[in-house]
Amino acid sequence: MNDESSILLIEDNPDDAELVRYAFEKVGIGNPLVSLSDGDSAVEFLGEVRVYADRKRHPLPALILLDLKLPRRSGFEVLRFIRDQEPTRHIPVVVLTSSNQQDDIKRAYEDGANSYLVKPVSRDALIEMVRSLDAYWIKLNQVDAR
């Protein structure tokens, strides 16, 4: 992934979204972080609908960080939408959620998640998690550049 590729964070809790943004800054991730707070907005963004219809202004992300417990449309529904659409089908999706329930983990992988991470409680642990995300998903992972 190059430094200009965006990362989409779909997270309804503004405090958690701000902590992820903070961790990105602390780790030195320069990629633009686009943040959306509900499942419907995520589907509109990824499906080029309404205010997100202009792909030049709102390019598809190279990586998606997805919470499961979202208002309006669940993270599972968003994940299935992502995998059902040709333009988004191959974008890596990392589930980043507070649920460590085995049913949620199994379902997320069945629906096409590439990774499942449970949000850490401490800021330092989140920074370490983001450092690992950076190393693998941003620096090392090769993405389809279509």
C-alpha positions as CSV (number, residue, x, y, z in Angstrom):
1,M,0.0,0.0,0.0
2,N,1.4,3.4,-0.8
3,D,1.2,6.5,1.5
4,E,-1.6,8.0,-0.4
5,S,-4.0,5.1,-0.1
6,S,-6.7,5.7,2.4
7,I,-7.8,3.5,5.3
8,L,-11.5,3.4,6.1
9,L,-12.4,3.2,9.8
10,I,-16.0,2.3,10.4
11,E,-16.6,2.9,14.1
12,D,-19.6,4.3,15.9
13,N,-18.0,5.2,19.2
14,P,-16.3,8.6,18.7
15,D,-13.9,8.0,21.6
16,D,-12.7,4.8,20.0
17,A,-12.4,6.4,16.6
18,E,-10.3,9.2,18.2
19,L,-8.1,6.7,20.0
20,V,-7.5,4.9,16.7
21,R,-6.6,8.2,15.0
22,Y,-4.3,9.0,18.0
23,A,-2.6,5.6,17.7
24,F,-2.1,6.1,13.9
25,E,-0.4,9.4,14.6
26,K,1.8,7.9,17.4
27,V,2.9,5.0,15.1
28,G,3.5,7.5,12.2
29,I,1.0,6.1,9.7
30,G,0.7,8.8,7.1
31,N,-2.2,7.3,5.1
32,P,-5.4,9.3,5.2
33,L,-7.8,7.9,7.7
34,V,-11.4,8.2,6.7
35,S,-13.9,7.7,9.5
36,L,-17.6,6.8,9.3
37,S,-19.9,6.2,12.2
38,D,-22.6,3.8,11.0
39,G,-23.3,1.0,8.6
40,D,-25.5,2.9,6.2
41,S,-22.8,5.5,5.7
42,A,-20.2,2.8,5.1
43,V,-22.4,1.2,2.4
44,E,-23.1,4.5,0.8
45,F,-19.3,5.4,0.8
46,L,-18.3,2.0,-0.6
47,G,-21.1,1.8,-3.1
48,E,-20.6,5.4,-4.5
49,V,-24.0,6.6,-3.3
50,R,-25.2,10.1,-2.6
51,V,-22.5,12.4,-1.3
52,Y,-19.9,9.7,-2.0
53,A,-20.7,9.3,-5.7
54,D,-17.5,11.0,-6.8
55,R,-14.7,8.4,-6.7
56,K,-12.1,11.1,-7.3
57,R,-13.1,12.9,-4.1
58,H,-13.8,9.6,-2.2
59,P,-11.5,6.9,-3.5
60,L,-11.9,3.3,-2.3
61,P,-9.7,2.5,0.6
62,A,-6.8,0.1,0.5
63,L,-7.8,-1.2,4.0
64,I,-11.0,-1.3,6.0
65,L,-11.1,-1.4,9.8
66,L,-14.7,-2.5,10.7
67,D,-16.5,-2.5,14.0
68,L,-19.3,-5.1,14.3
69,K,-21.7,-3.3,16.5
70,L,-22.9,-0.4,14.4
71,P,-26.1,1.6,14.2
72,R,-28.5,1.3,11.2
73,R,-26.6,-1.6,9.6
74,S,-24.4,-4.0,11.5
75,G,-20.8,-4.6,10.7
76,F,-21.8,-8.1,9.5
77,E,-24.1,-6.6,7.0
78,V,-21.4,-4.1,5.9
79,L,-18.9,-7.0,5.5
80,R,-21.3,-9.0,3.3
81,F,-22.0,-5.9,1.2
82,I,-18.2,-5.4,0.8
83,R,-17.7,-9.0,-0.3
84,D,-20.8,-8.9,-2.7
85,Q,-19.6,-5.9,-4.7
86,E,-17.0,-6.3,-7.4
87,P,-15.1,-3.0,-6.7
88,T,-14.7,-3.8,-3.0
89,R,-14.6,-7.6,-2.9
90,H,-10.8,-7.8,-2.6
91,I,-10.2,-4.9,-0.1
92,P,-8.7,-6.3,3.1
93,V,-11.1,-6.0,6.0
94,V,-9.8,-6.1,9.6
95,V,-12.6,-6.5,12.1
96,L,-11.7,-4.3,15.1
97,T,-14.4,-4.8,17.7
98,S,-14.9,-5.2,21.4
99,S,-16.6,-8.7,21.0
100,N,-14.5,-11.7,21.7
101,Q,-17.5,-14.1,21.3
102,Q,-16.6,-17.2,19.3
103,D,-19.9,-16.9,17.4
104,D,-19.0,-13.4,16.2
105,I,-15.4,-14.5,15.3
106,K,-16.7,-17.4,13.3
107,R,-19.4,-15.4,11.5
108,A,-16.9,-12.6,10.6
109,Y,-14.6,-15.0,9.0
110,E,-17.4,-16.8,7.2
111,D,-18.6,-13.5,5.9
112,G,-15.1,-12.7,4.5
113,A,-13.1,-10.9,7.2
114,N,-9.3,-11.1,6.6
115,S,-8.5,-10.6,10.3
116,Y,-10.3,-10.3,13.6
117,L,-8.9,-8.1,16.4
118,V,-10.4,-7.4,19.8
119,K,-10.0,-3.8,20.8
120,P,-7.6,-3.5,23.7
121,V,-8.6,-1.7,26.8
122,S,-5.4,0.4,27.3
123,R,-4.1,3.1,25.0
124,D,-0.6,1.5,25.0
125,A,-2.0,-1.8,23.9
126,L,-3.9,-0.1,21.1
127,I,-0.8,1.6,19.9
128,E,1.0,-1.8,19.8
129,M,-1.9,-3.3,17.9
130,V,-1.8,-0.4,15.4
131,R,1.9,-0.9,15.1
132,S,1.3,-4.5,14.1
133,L,-1.4,-3.4,11.7
134,D,1.0,-1.0,10.1
135,A,3.7,-3.6,9.8
136,Y,1.6,-6.2,8.1
137,W,-1.5,-4.7,6.5
138,I,0.0,-1.3,5.4
139,K,3.7,-1.9,4.8
140,L,4.0,-5.6,3.8
141,N,0.6,-6.6,2.4
142,Q,0.2,-6.3,-1.4
143,V,-3.2,-5.0,-2.5
144,D,-5.0,-5.3,-5.8
145,A,-4.4,-1.8,-7.4
146,R,-7.3,-2.0,-9.8
